[in-house]
Amino acid sequence: MDKILQEIPGLRNSIQEDNSNSFDYEQLRCLLEGSQQKTQIGATNYYTKGFESFGRVGPITTEWNEGSKTGDMILFQNNEIYSNGGFSSIRANTGIFRGKWQYEVQLKTKGLAQIGFYNYY
């Protein structure tokens, strides 16, 4: 089976491997079916659905987590945030833990802005 898997381009990058260099066949089955996918972080299993990819946990559409905001800011439904001064901060509802990711931000006002990724570990 490992010989067959080696012939599939890009598969090794999509499947989580353990220290013995063997595949998680349950994860492979989920990936090939395109259904529910299993991802493990430490001892915790996460299940993602649909268009989500390995290395990402959360809903398909990333939005701001209003419960995590600090400072004086206003959130709008189109993912816009207006800070009324001070040093405001907020997190998104999606976590990333593997791979390369990018995001786009458009600053519409003057002033200080801090933008980045948060690492739980």
C-alpha positions, -999 to +999 in steps of 0.1 A: +000+000+000+028+024+008+043+019-027+010+029-042+007+060-020+041+072-030+030+074-066+002+100-058+017+135-064+015+157-033-001+131-011+027+129+014+022+167+021-015+162+027-014+133+051-002+135+086+026+111+094+036+097+127+072+090+139+072+055+123+068+072+088+035+053+083+003+068+071-029+073+091-051+052+068-083+065+084-072+101+075-063+089+040-098+074+036-114+106+047-093+127+023-100+105-007-137+104+001-138+142+005-160+138+035-152+144+071-115+147+077-095+138+109-066+159+121-047+153+153-030+180+173-012+164+202-036+139+218-067+157+205-085+146+173-102+174+153-127+167+126-132+191+097-157+189+069-161+200+033-135+224+019-114+227+049-079+214+046-054+197+069-035+222+089-066+243+096-093+240+123-125+260+122-155+269+100-151+273+063-155+310+064-131+328+088-147+356+108-138+376+139-144+360+173-163+389+190-159+373+224-121+377+222-120+414+215-103+439+238-104+477+236-129+500+221-140+487+186-170+481+165-175+450+144-195+449+112-210+419+093-186+422+064-156+415+086-148+452+090-135+465+123-134+501+134-112+509+164-123+540+183-088+546+198-064+529+221-048+495+214-076+472+203-072+435+197-093+406+184-088+370+172-104+350+144-125+319+148-101+297+128-068+281+139-039+270+118-012+246+128+005+233+097+014+245+062+017+279+046-012+303+049-019+339+039-045+365+046-053+400+033-059+431+053-069+465+041-062+495+063-086+524+057-074+548+084-042+563+097-027+551+129-011+521+145-021+485+135-007+452+147-015+422+125-002+387+129-007+350+137-012+336+171+006+304+181-011+285+210+020+265+219 
